Amino acid sequence: MDNAPGRTGNLFTFTIQNPPTGYRLVELEWLPSQGSTVVNTVPQAITNGSSGGIPPEFSISPDGRTYSFVYPSSLHGQTGSVRVIYQETSGAAMIGNLSGVRLP
């Protein structure tokens, strides 16, 4: 992830620049410095993006280019990292990480 997240209300948005060729995105994770990890598969995040879900959750916009992490107000001020996992058909994985995120 090359862009720092944009922030609005109880969510932050981000884009992924230069995704690895030959790999597909399979999972998005919120790894807080304290508290519970949030993990969504891509199908879950797509569903969350089209119909909404129960925060905390990741969502993917209909155009597939914008990603959001939606969270309840109880998580305001929490710090952590966003991790994205890409996988190729052989099973090999590549991991992207954006650390130092503070939920506004």
CYANA upper distance limits for C-alpha pairs under 8 A (distance plus 0.5 A):
  1 MET  CA     14 PHE  CA      8.43
  1 MET  CA     15 THR  CA      7.28
  1 MET  CA     16 ILE  CA      5.17
  1 MET  CA     17 GLN  CA      6.39
  1 MET  CA     96 GLY  CA      6.82
  1 MET  CA     97 ASN  CA      7.27
  1 MET  CA     98 LEU  CA      6.88
  2 ASP  CA     15 THR  CA      8.16
  2 ASP  CA     16 ILE  CA      6.85
  2 ASP  CA     17 GLN  CA      6.11
  3 ASN  CA     14 PHE  CA      7.03
  3 ASN  CA     15 THR  CA      6.87
  3 ASN  CA     16 ILE  CA      7.63
  3 ASN  CA     17 GLN  CA      7.89
  4 ALA  CA     14 PHE  CA      7.19
  4 ALA  CA     98 LEU  CA      8.40
  5 PRO  CA     12 PHE  CA      6.39
  5 PRO  CA     13 THR  CA      5.73
  5 PRO  CA     14 PHE  CA      5.06
  5 PRO  CA     15 THR  CA      8.22
  6 GLY  CA     12 PHE  CA      6.02
  6 GLY  CA     13 THR  CA      5.56
  6 GLY  CA     14 PHE  CA      6.69
  7 ARG  CA     11 LEU  CA      6.76
  7 ARG  CA     12 PHE  CA      4.77
  7 ARG  CA     13 THR  CA      6.69
  7 ARG  CA    104 PRO  CA      7.92
  8 THR  CA     12 PHE  CA      6.47
  8 THR  CA     13 THR  CA      8.43
  9 GLY  CA    104 PRO  CA      8.17
 10 ASN  CA     70 VAL  CA      6.42
 10 ASN  CA     71 TYR  CA      6.10
 10 ASN  CA     72 PRO  CA      6.94
 10 ASN  CA     73 SER  CA      6.89
 10 ASN  CA     76 HIS  CA      8.32
 10 ASN  CA    104 PRO  CA      8.04
 11 LEU  CA     68 SER  CA      6.95
 11 LEU  CA     69 PHE  CA      5.85
 11 LEU  CA     70 VAL  CA      4.76
 11 LEU  CA     71 TYR  CA      6.51
 11 LEU  CA    103 LEU  CA      8.39
 12 PHE  CA     68 SER  CA      6.03
 12 PHE  CA     69 PHE  CA      6.01
 12 PHE  CA     70 VAL  CA      7.33
 12 PHE  CA    103 LEU  CA      8.18
 13 THR  CA     66 THR  CA      7.27
 13 THR  CA     67 TYR  CA      6.02
 13 THR  CA     68 SER  CA      4.71
 13 THR  CA     69 PHE  CA      6.99
 14 PHE  CA     66 THR  CA      6.53
 14 PHE  CA     67 TYR  CA      5.83
 14 PHE  CA     68 SER  CA      6.82
 15 THR  CA     65 ARG  CA      6.80
 15 THR  CA     66 THR  CA      5.70
 15 THR  CA     67 TYR  CA      6.53
 16 ILE  CA     65 ARG  CA      8.08
 16 ILE  CA     66 THR  CA      8.44
 19 PRO  CA     23 TYR  CA      8.43
 20 PRO  CA     24 ARG  CA      8.46
 20 PRO  CA     86 TYR  CA      8.16
 20 PRO  CA     94 MET  CA      8.37
 22 GLY  CA     88 GLU  CA      6.69
 23 TYR  CA     86 TYR  CA      6.14
 23 TYR  CA     87 GLN  CA      5.55
 23 TYR  CA     88 GLU  CA      4.89
 23 TYR  CA     89 THR  CA      8.10
 23 TYR  CA     93 ALA  CA      8.37
 24 ARG  CA     86 TYR  CA      5.68
 24 ARG  CA     87 GLN  CA      5.95
 24 ARG  CA     88 GLU  CA      6.79
 25 LEU  CA     42 VAL  CA      7.37
 25 LEU  CA     84 VAL  CA      7.77
 25 LEU  CA     85 ILE  CA      6.47
 25 LEU  CA     86 TYR  CA      4.77
 25 LEU  CA     87 GLN  CA      6.97
 26 VAL  CA     41 THR  CA      6.22
 26 VAL  CA     42 VAL  CA      5.82
 26 VAL  CA     84 VAL  CA      8.32
 26 VAL  CA     85 ILE  CA      6.34
 26 VAL  CA     86 TYR  CA      6.08
 26 VAL  CA     87 GLN  CA      7.06
 27 GLU  CA     39 VAL  CA      7.54
 27 GLU  CA     40 ASN  CA      6.28
 27 GLU  CA     41 THR  CA      4.85
 27 GLU  CA     42 VAL  CA      6.08
 27 GLU  CA     84 VAL  CA      6.33
 27 GLU  CA     85 ILE  CA      5.70
 27 GLU  CA     86 TYR  CA      7.73
 28 LEU  CA     39 VAL  CA      6.42
 28 LEU  CA     40 ASN  CA      5.92
 28 LEU  CA     41 THR  CA      6.83
 28 LEU  CA     42 VAL  CA      7.73
 28 LEU  CA     58 PHE  CA      7.52
 28 LEU  CA     82 VAL  CA      7.77
 28 LEU  CA     83 ARG  CA      6.41
 28 LEU  CA     84 VAL  CA      5.18
 28 LEU  CA     85 ILE  CA      7.05
 29 GLU  CA     37 THR  CA      7.58
 29 GLU  CA     38 VAL  CA      6.03
 29 GLU  CA     39 VAL  CA      5.02
 29 GLU  CA     40 ASN  CA      6.97
 29 GLU  CA     82 VAL  CA      6.13
 29 GLU  CA     83 ARG  CA      5.54
 29 GLU  CA     84 VAL  CA      6.85
 30 TRP  CA     37 THR  CA      6.15
 30 TRP  CA     38 VAL  CA      5.47
 30 TRP  CA     39 VAL  CA      7.09
 30 TRP  CA     80 GLY  CA      7.50
 30 TRP  CA     81 SER  CA      6.41
 30 TRP  CA     82 VAL  CA      5.32
 30 TRP  CA     83 ARG  CA      7.05
 31 LEU  CA     36 SER  CA      8.07
 31 LEU  CA     37 THR  CA      5.53
 31 LEU  CA     38 VAL  CA      7.35
 31 LEU  CA     80 GLY  CA      5.90
 31 LEU  CA     81 SER  CA      5.58
 31 LEU  CA     82 VAL  CA      6.73
 31 LEU  CA     83 ARG  CA      7.93
 32 PRO  CA     36 SER  CA      7.32
 32 PRO  CA     37 THR  CA      6.78
 32 PRO  CA     78 GLN  CA      7.47
 32 PRO  CA     79 THR  CA      6.31
 32 PRO  CA     80 GLY  CA      4.43
 32 PRO  CA     81 SER  CA      6.79
 33 SER  CA     78 GLN  CA      8.08
 33 SER  CA     79 THR  CA      6.36
 33 SER  CA     80 GLY  CA      5.49
 33 SER  CA     81 SER  CA      8.44
 34 GLN  CA     78 GLN  CA      8.23
 34 GLN  CA     79 THR  CA      8.40
 34 GLN  CA     80 GLY  CA      8.46
 38 VAL  CA     56 PRO  CA      7.49
 38 VAL  CA     57 GLU  CA      7.36
 39 VAL  CA     57 GLU  CA      8.24
 40 ASN  CA     44 GLN  CA      6.29
 40 ASN  CA     45 ALA  CA      6.55
 40 ASN  CA     57 GLU  CA      7.47
 40 ASN  CA     58 PHE  CA      6.84
 41 THR  CA     45 ALA  CA      6.76
 42 VAL  CA     46 ILE  CA      6.59
 42 VAL  CA     60 ILE  CA      8.47
 43 PRO  CA     47 THR  CA      6.75
 44 GLN  CA     48 ASN  CA      6.62
 44 GLN  CA     59 SER  CA      8.24
 45 ALA  CA     49 GLY  CA      6.56
 45 ALA  CA     57 GLU  CA      7.98
 45 ALA  CA     58 PHE  CA      5.79
 45 ALA  CA     59 SER  CA      4.67
 45 ALA  CA     60 ILE  CA      5.96
 46 ILE  CA     50 SER  CA      6.87
 46 ILE  CA     59 SER  CA      6.38
 46 ILE  CA     60 ILE  CA      5.59
 46 ILE  CA     61 SER  CA      7.70
 46 ILE  CA     62 PRO  CA      8.11
 47 THR  CA     51 SER  CA      6.41
 47 THR  CA     52 GLY  CA      7.49
 47 THR  CA     53 GLY  CA      8.39
 47 THR  CA     59 SER  CA      7.93
 48 ASN  CA     52 GLY  CA      4.77
 48 ASN  CA     53 GLY  CA      5.58
 48 ASN  CA     57 GLU  CA      8.03
 48 ASN  CA     58 PHE  CA      7.53
 48 ASN  CA     59 SER  CA      5.55
 48 ASN  CA     60 ILE  CA      7.80
 49 GLY  CA     58 PHE  CA      8.43
 49 GLY  CA     59 SER  CA      4.95
 49 GLY  CA     60 ILE  CA      5.50
 49 GLY  CA     61 SER  CA      5.96
 49 GLY  CA     62 PRO  CA      7.43
 50 SER  CA     61 SER  CA      7.92
 50 SER  CA     62 PRO  CA      7.42
 52 GLY  CA     59 SER  CA      8.46
 53 GLY  CA     57 GLU  CA      7.68
 55 PRO  CA     70 VAL  CA      6.17
 55 PRO  CA     71 TYR  CA      5.33
 55 PRO  CA     72 PRO  CA      6.34
 56 PRO  CA     69 PHE  CA      7.69
 56 PRO  CA     70 VAL  CA      5.95
 56 PRO  CA     71 TYR  CA      4.63
 56 PRO  CA     72 PRO  CA      6.72
 57 GLU  CA     69 PHE  CA      6.26
 57 GLU  CA     70 VAL  CA      5.87
 57 GLU  CA     71 TYR  CA      7.03
 58 PHE  CA     67 TYR  CA      7.60
 58 PHE  CA     68 SER  CA      6.04
 58 PHE  CA     69 PHE  CA      4.95
 58 PHE  CA     70 VAL  CA      6.67
 59 SER  CA     67 TYR  CA      6.33
 59 SER  CA     68 SER  CA      5.73
 59 SER  CA     69 PHE  CA      6.98
 59 SER  CA     70 VAL  CA      8.11
 60 ILE  CA     64 GLY  CA      6.36
 60 ILE  CA     65 ARG  CA      7.83
 60 ILE  CA     66 THR  CA      6.46
 60 ILE  CA     67 TYR  CA      5.19
 60 ILE  CA     68 SER  CA      6.96
 61 SER  CA     65 ARG  CA      7.05
 61 SER  CA     66 THR  CA      5.88
 61 SER  CA     67 TYR  CA      6.85
 61 SER  CA     68 SER  CA      8.49
 71 TYR  CA     75 LEU  CA      7.11
 72 PRO  CA     76 HIS  CA      8.16
 75 LEU  CA    103 LEU  CA      7.53
 76 HIS  CA    103 LEU  CA      5.79
 76 HIS  CA    104 PRO  CA      5.96
 77 GLY  CA    102 ARG  CA      6.45
 77 GLY  CA    103 LEU  CA      5.54
 77 GLY  CA    104 PRO  CA      6.10
 78 GLN  CA    102 ARG  CA      6.21
 78 GLN  CA    103 LEU  CA      5.94
 79 THR  CA    100 GLY  CA      7.00
 79 THR  CA    101 VAL  CA      5.96
 79 THR  CA    102 ARG  CA      4.74
 79 THR  CA    103 LEU  CA      6.74
 80 GLY  CA     99 SER  CA      6.79
 80 GLY  CA    100 GLY  CA      6.31
 80 GLY  CA    101 VAL  CA      5.84
 80 GLY  CA    102 ARG  CA      7.07
 81 SER  CA     97 ASN  CA      7.26
 81 SER  CA     98 LEU  CA      5.97
 81 SER  CA     99 SER  CA      4.69
 81 SER  CA    100 GLY  CA      6.52
 81 SER  CA    101 VAL  CA      6.26
 82 VAL  CA     97 ASN  CA      6.25
 82 VAL  CA     98 LEU  CA      5.70
 82 VAL  CA     99 SER  CA      7.00
 82 VAL  CA    101 VAL  CA      8.12
 83 ARG  CA     95 ILE  CA      7.34
 83 ARG  CA     96 GLY  CA      6.10
 83 ARG  CA     97 ASN  CA      4.97
 83 ARG  CA     98 LEU  CA      6.97
 84 VAL  CA     95 ILE  CA      6.26
 84 VAL  CA     96 GLY  CA      5.63
 84 VAL  CA     97 ASN  CA      6.97
 85 ILE  CA     93 ALA  CA      7.24
 85 ILE  CA     94 MET  CA      6.42
 85 ILE  CA     95 ILE  CA      5.16
 85 ILE  CA     96 GLY  CA      6.97
 86 TYR  CA     93 ALA  CA      5.98
 86 TYR  CA     94 MET  CA      5.62
 86 TYR  CA     95 ILE  CA      6.75
 87 GLN  CA     91 GLY  CA      6.51
 87 GLN  CA     92 ALA  CA      6.18
 87 GLN  CA     93 ALA  CA      4.80
 87 GLN  CA     94 MET  CA      6.86
 88 GLU  CA     92 ALA  CA      6.10
 88 GLU  CA     93 ALA  CA      6.96
